[in-house]
Amino acid sequence: MISFLLSKLVNLRITQILIICIAMAIITALIVQHLGGFSPCGFCFQERRSYYYCLLFAIASDFSIQNRRLYWLTSLLLTSILLIMIYNTCLSIIHVGFEWNIWKADTLCHSKSMQFQETDSITNTTDLLNNINKKSNSPCSQAKLYILGYSLAFWNIVLSIILSVMSCVAIIRTLRESSSR
């Protein structure tokens, strides 16, 4: 069974793997926020926004990679993903620095917008959709959820680096295929 799954994975393009990874990161963040009841801070919203942009670029690059003559567009889109993920890595490093008290959290770290509703008070989809658009006043220096002893901001560093490497590999493959023609 494992060899069957691996044989199917070989047929996936790296852009499709990028789409799956980015979509899973977004879905996981939304589940943690809305079903888990963990309100994100301002940095969390900025880090998540990077994934939204990268998802759009990854979908566009998956379409453009199907046409071999558009290798320059595919390379440009994948380079955009690479740069956004490098930016997201830097942003997450700053966030982890606030959480670990490496530097002092300042006004960048606090959002003065409305508080999320508690998940118990959400009774229908309208409440859920209204709650999605609200910002949190949760401080960035206090992580609320730890996985294997590390905060989600730390795991965002790891995922951003992995996605950066994947997009770099995709760029190299795209340029190699275009030069071999």
N, C-alpha and C positions, 0 to 999 in steps of 0.2 A: 504494500500500500504506500509506503514511504517513497519507494522508487517511482511509483506511478505519479505521486504528487510532485516529486522533483522533476520528472520528465515534463510535466505540464508547466512548471516554473521556468524551465529553460526556454520555452516558447514565448514567454512574456518579454516584451521590450523593457528596457530599464526605465523608460518614461512611464510605463504602466505601473511599475513597482513604485516609482516616486509618487504617482497619483494615489496608490493604495496607502502608502505610508503617511502621506500628508493628510489624506481624508481620515485615517484612523486617529491621527493626532488631534484633529479638530473634533471628531466625534467623542473621543475620550475626554477632552477638555470640557465639552458641553455637558457630558454625562456627570463628570465630577462636580461641575457648577450647579446644574439644575436638578439632578436627581440625588447627588451626594450632599447638596446643601453647603458646599464650600464656596464662599464668595471670593472672587479674585480681586487682586489689587490693580492699581493702574498699570504697573509694569506687566502684569499677566495679560491685560488687554492688549498692550502694545506687542507683546511676544506672540499672542494669538493672531493678531492682524497680519503678521508676516506669513503665517500659514495660509490665510485666505488668499493673499496675493500669489503665493507659490502654487497653490492648487490651480488657480486660473492659468498661470504660465505653464504648469505641467500638462494640463489638458490641451492647451494650444500647441505645445511642443509635441504631444503625442499625435495630434492631427498633422502637423507639418512634417514630422519624421516619415510619414507614409509616402510623401512625395520626395523622392531623392534629389530633385532639383532645388528644393527649398532647404538645403542643408545649412545655409547661412542663417535663415530664420530660426531653425531649430537650435543652432548654436547660440544665437542671441537670446532666445527664450531660456535655454538652459543656463547660460551665463547670468541671466537675471535671477534665476533661482539660486545659483551659487552665491551671488552677492547678497541677496536678501537673507540667506541662511547664515552667512558670515556676520551680517549685521545682527541677526537674531542671537547668534552665539555671544557676541559682545554685550548685547542687552541683557542676556541671561546671566552673564558673568557679573555684571553690575548688580543685578537682582540678588544673586547668591551672596555677593559682597555685603549687601544690606542685611540679608538674613543671618549671616555669620558674624555680623558686627565688625567687618573688616574696615568699613567706613561708615560714617554717620548717615542715617536716613534723613533726608531733608524734605523740602516741599515737593520735590519730584515724586516722592514716594507716596504721597497722600492725595487721593481724589476727593474732591468736595461735592460730589454729586450725590444722588439719592441712594439709599440703601436698598439692597435686594429684599424681596419678600422672603419670609421663611418658606421652605418647601411645603410645610404642612398647610399653609394658607392658600396654596395654589390648587384650585379645584377644577379648572377647565383650561382649555387650550388658549383662550384669550388672556387669562392671567399669566400663563407661561410665556406667551409671545411678548406681553408687556414687560415681563420681568427680564427677558433676554436683553432688551435695549437699555436697561438701567445700569448705571455704573455703581461701583462699590466704594465705600470709604474705608476699606480694609487696608491696614498698613502693610507696606512691602517688607518690612523688617521682621514680620512674624509669619512664618510658614504654618499653615494649618494642617497640611497633609504630608506625611512622610512615607515613602516607599523604600524599603530596604535601608532605612536610616538616612535617606536623602530626600530633600524637598523636590517638588515638581519643577522648580526653576533649575535645579541641578540636572534633573533628567532631561530638561529642555536643552541644556548645553550639549548633552550626549547625543540627543536626537538631531539637533541642528548640525553638529559635526558630521554625523553619519549621512544626513541628507546632502550636505555640502560635498562630501566625498563622492556620493552616488551621482550627483549632478556633474561633478568634474569628470568622472569616468564616462558619463554619457556624452559630454562634450568631446572628449578624446575619441570615443568610438565614432561619433558623428563626423568629425573631421577626418578620421582615418578612412571611413567609408567613402567620403566625398573625394578624397585624394586618390583612392584606388580606382576610381571610375575614369 
